[in-house]
Every structure is written in C-alpha cells, then in structure tokens.
Amino acid sequence: MQPSIRTVGVVGTGVIGASWTALFLARGLKVLVSDPAPGAKERLFAYLQESWPMFEGLGLHRDASISNCTFVGESLEDHCGEVDFIQENAPERPDLKRKLLGLLDAKTKKHVVIASSSSGIPSSQFISECKYPERVLIGHPFNPPHLMPLVEVVPHTGTNALTVDVAMSFYKTMGKSPVLVNQECPGFVANRLQAALATEAYSLVKRGIVSAEACDICVTTGVGLRWAFTGPFMTNVLGGGGGENGFRHLLAHLGPAIEGWVKDMKDHAFEFSEENIQKLDNSVHKMLESTDVKEVEHQRDKALIDLINRKKDLGALK
C-alpha cells in the first residue's frame, strides 16, 4: 500500500523550488520549506502572492491556501520527521547534493521518497552518504513546474520499485504527466531533446543562415506548435499517412534526405566559444529591441494555461 502524502518538504526556493511550492499548495498540501539564502522567505511569499491568480485559472483544490506554507529556516533538518515526501531543489553541484541528501536521508522516515529536481545530474552521483539510497530518485520537472505537466522520474540502479511507484503516483495526483526514464543518462530526456534543437538553432544563426528572431518563429509557428499535440514519433506517423505503416513509410521516404541534413549539422556543429556566443547574443539583442520580455512571459503563461486546459478537455494529456 502506498503511503498517504499530506505534507511535502521543499528544499530550496529558487525558480524551481518556489514553483513546486506553489503547485503543492494549490493542490491542497501542507508544505515545509527551507533555504539558507538571505531573503529567501520574503521572495518566496512574494512569488506565491503574485502567482496565486494563475492557479485560480487552472483550478484550486478546496484545501488550497498559501497559509499552508511554513518557511522553517535555513535547513529542513529539524522538520524531516514531519514530511511525507521531499522535493530537493539545491544547486546543480554533486558535492553539495551529496551532503544534503545524506542529511535528509538520516533525518527522514525511511519510507519517505526523496526526489531531486536535478536537471542533468543522475542521482547515483550524490547518494553515497545515504543509508537508504533505495528511496532516492530524480523527479525532474520542466520549467515552470507549476504549469508544465512533464516530470521525468529517473531511478538509479538501486532505487526500489515502491519508490518509483510512489513518485509516479504522487506526481499524477499533482496533475503532472510523469514519464519513467528507464536508465540514467546525463541530461535525462527532455533536456537532451531540447539541447539538440537549440544547438542546431545556434549553428544556423552563427552561420548567418537565419536570425535569432526568425529561428524562433520557425519553432513557434511550425514544429513547436505541432509538437504541442504530437511528439516526433506520432508526427511522423501522421506525416507518413497515418495507420500502422505511417511511421516506417515516412522514414523510408525521407531517411536518405535526413541523413544528408544530419551530416551537414555535424559538419557545422556549434562550438561554445566566446566569439560564437557573441554572434548569437548580437542577434538576440536585435530581437529584444522591439520586445517586452515581461509581456512575452505573461502571454506565454496565459497561453499555456489555455492550452493545458484545452488538452485536458480533449483527453490529450497523459
């Protein structure tokens, strides 16, 4: 039987930790939060107040309240016994996470899942000080976690099946679309896919083939718009005429051409030199001359809420 989760411990209140906190509160949970950074408490509650109307657009649990959030100070250590699940959001440093996870593991009831929001470091790299490493895994959200449904659940080789089941079930009850990643790899899945697209975009802009603004338009009005409903595999099924032979037909038809494109990509792979980064930054600055970034963020979040609600209505969220 899976344990009931009513109180969540959140470690770290940066962009990801604050977003997780807001989501857990919106879902009616109690949240105990810690962060050693000066001013962390004030920034967190200012963020919660600012973002709460957004959750009203998505729908609040009947028990949802910002008052269910307690900032416990620099460390969760003295409150670990009160939590039923931990979401860790410390900086991407294995040495820091190793010590932190060791402390959390020592102080938390041994059945409680400890999930790390690590965006690319596998948990096997920071569990050496844990007495119960079998209850540790990655629960990597896509930013911003309070809106984006994806959570990558990545166990290490010693994570037990119950831990995986509890994490998958918990994230589903939070309205997320958790994906089980069968084995560890650097960057996991979504960030690797994103990196592949982004580095090719960087290469195209650096070579002068397209501007940063035009490249973004290619994604937002083309592949990105379509991928919001059908990922690369289903897109190929439909592109190949649909049906059970659609995928194979498309790859057989376009495969030789794609091989040529990929060869050109490899020949012109983007290198992260200062000179190349400067070329990209120059193009980005031209794009920003006529752009209100805050307004873009507001429009994005509003559109995401509308899209997520629409996908829910269509039964298109897994």
N, C-alpha and C positions, 0 to 999 in steps of 0.2 A: 504494500500500500504506500502510495506517495504521500509525503508529509504535507500538511497544510501550510501555506506561506501567507502570513499576515503582516509580518514586519520585515522590511528589507534594509540591510546595511549598505550604504553607498560610500565608497572611499574615493575622495577626490571630487572637486566641484568645478572643474574646468568646463569647457564646452560640452563634452560628452557626459560627464558626471551630473552636471546641472540638468541636462536634457533627460537623462534617465530618471533623475529625482522627480521631475515634473510629470513624467509618464506614470511612474509608480503611484504618485499622489492622485493623479487623475483617475487611476484605476481603483481607488479606494483603499490603498495600502497605507500603513504607517511606515515612515522612512527615518532612519537614523543616519545622519550624515557627518563625515569628518573630513577635515582638510587643514594642513598646517600653514597654508599660505595666509599672510596678513590680509584682512579684509574679506576673506572668503565667505563668511556668514552673510555680510551685508550684500555682497554681489549676488549670492545665491538667492536670497529672498527678493531682491530687486528683480532678478530674472523671472522668478516664479510669478510675481505680481504682473509683470509685463506679458508673460506668455499665457497666462490662465485663460484669457478670452479665446485664444486659439483652440484650447481643449474643449471649450464650450461648443465650438463649431464641430468638433469631432464627436462630442458626446461624453459627459462625465458620469462616472459611477455614482450611485446615490450616496455613498460614504466619502466621496472625494472632497478634500479640503486641504488647503495649504497649511492649516493648523496641525495637520497630522505629521508635519515635518519637524524634526528636532535636530538642531545642529549641536553635536556633542563635543566639539572641540577639535584639537589637532589630531587625535587618534581615536579609532573605534575600539581600542583595546579593552577599556573598562565596560563596554556595552556589547561585546561579541556574544555573550550568553543570551541576549535578548532577541537576536535576529534569526530568521528562518531561511535567509538567502543573502548572499553577499555579491554585490556588483562592484568590482575593483576598477578604478579609472586613473591609476597613477601614471606618471610619465613613462614613455617607451624606453626604459632603461632596465635591462635584465638584473643588474646588481641591486637596484632599488626594489624591484618587484620581488626578487628572491628573499630579501629580508622582510618585506611587508607581508608576503604570502606565508612565510614561516611564522610570523607573529599572529596573523589572523587564524591560521590553522591551529596554533597552540591554544588559542583562547575561545574558539568557536566549537559548539557541539559537533561531534564527529560526523553526524548525518547531514549537516548543513552544506549545501553546494556553495563553492567559492568560484565565481565566474569572473574572468578577466576580460575587460574591453579591449585588450591589446589588439592593435590594428595590423600587426605583422609578425610579432614575436611569438612563436609557439610556446605553450605553457611548459613543455618539457624543459625549457631553458631556465625556468625560475621556480621549480618545485623541490629543489634539493634539500631545503631546510624544513619541508613539510613532513609531519609524522603521518598524516593521512592524505597523501597525494592523489589517491584514487577518487577524491571528491572535488578535484580541481579540473577545470577546463576553460576554454575560451568561449566567451559569449560576445562576439564582436558585432556591434551594431553598425548600420550605415548612417552617416551623419545627415540630418539631425535625428537622433534616436526617437524623439517624441513624435516624429512624423513618418520617417521612413520605416516600412514594415520589416525589412530584412534584418535578421540576426544570424550570423554564422556561428554555429555550435561546433567547436573543434576540440575533441578529446585528445589527450596524449595516449600513448600505448598502455599506460597503467590506469587510465580513467575507467571506473566500473560502469556497467550498463545502467544501473539505477541512477547514477549521477546524470548520465546523458538523458534518460527518460524524464527526470525531474526538470532539468533545464529546458528541454524541448516543450514539455507541457506548460511550464511556468511562462515561457515567452509567448506561447499561443494564447494563454489567458490574458496576457497583456495586449492582445490584439496584434501581435507580431507574426511574421511569416518566417519561422526559423528553418534554416537549412542545415542538415547534418553533413559536415565535411569529414569524409571517411578517414583521412590521414593528414598529419601535419605537413605543411609546406610554407615557406616564407611568404608572407603577404596574404595567405589563405586564397580565397577565390575571387570575390568581388573586386578587391583592390588590384589583383593581378590583371583582371579583365580591364579595369579602368586604366591601369598603367599602360597596358598595351595600346589602347586607343589614344591616350594622352601623349605618349612618346611619339607616336606617328603624327599626331597633330603638331607637336613641337617641331618635328622634322620638316613637315610641309611648310610651316611658317618660316622656319630658319632658311629654307631653300628659296624663299620668295615665291612659292607657288600660290600661296593664298595668305590673306591677312588673318590675324587672330580673330577679328570680328566675323569675317566671312566663314572661317573654320567653325566657329561656334554656331553660326546659322545652319551650316551643313548638318550639324548634330541635332540642334533643337527642332529644326523643321523637317529633318529626314530620319536618320537611323534612330535618334533618341526618341522621337515621337512614336515611331513604330515599336521600338523595344519596350516602351511602357506597357505594352499589352502582349507582345510576343518576343521572347528572347531569341538568340541566334539560331537555335535548333528549330523551334516552331516557325520562325520567319522563313527558314529555308524550306520547311515542309510546304508552307503556303506558296512560296516562290516557285516551287517545283510542281505546282498544280494541285497540291493537297493530296490527301489519301496516303496509303501506306507506302507508296513508291515515290512520293514527292521529294523527300529528303535526298534519297540516292540519285534521283533524276537531276536535281539541281547541281549536286556536287560533280556528277559525271559531265554535265553540260558546261559548268563554269570552272571546274577544277583546274584545267590547264592554264586558263587566263589568270586565275587567282595565284597560281604558282609563280607566274611572271611578276605579279604585283608584289608578292611577298619577297621575291628576290630583290626587287628594287628597294623595298623597305629596308632589307638587311644591308644592302649596299650603302644606304644613306641613313643608317640608324643614328638617332640623335645622341650626341655626347654632351654631358652636363658641364661643359667648360664655361668659364666666366664670359667669354666672347659670345657663345651661343645663347646663354641665358639673357645677356643684354639685348640681343636681337629680338628675342621673344618679348622682353619687357618693353621695348620700344613700341612694338606693335600693340601690346596690351594697353599702353598708355594712350595711344591714339584712339582705341576703342572707348576708354574711360572718359575722354574729353567730352563726350555727349551722353554720358551715362550716370544716373543717380544710383549708386550701388545699394543704398538702403532701400530704395524703391524696388529695385530688382529683387532683393531678398524678400521684401514684403509680398510682391507679386508671386514669387516662387512658392512661398509658404501657403498663400491663399489658393493657388492653383493646385498644389499638392493635396491640400485638404479636399478640394472639389474632386480631384482625380481619384483619391483613395476612396472617398465615399461612393463615387460612381462605380469603381471596380467592385466594391462590396455589394452594391445593388445588383451588379451583373454576375456576382459569384465568381469574379475573376481573380480574387486574392486567395492564395493557397493557405 
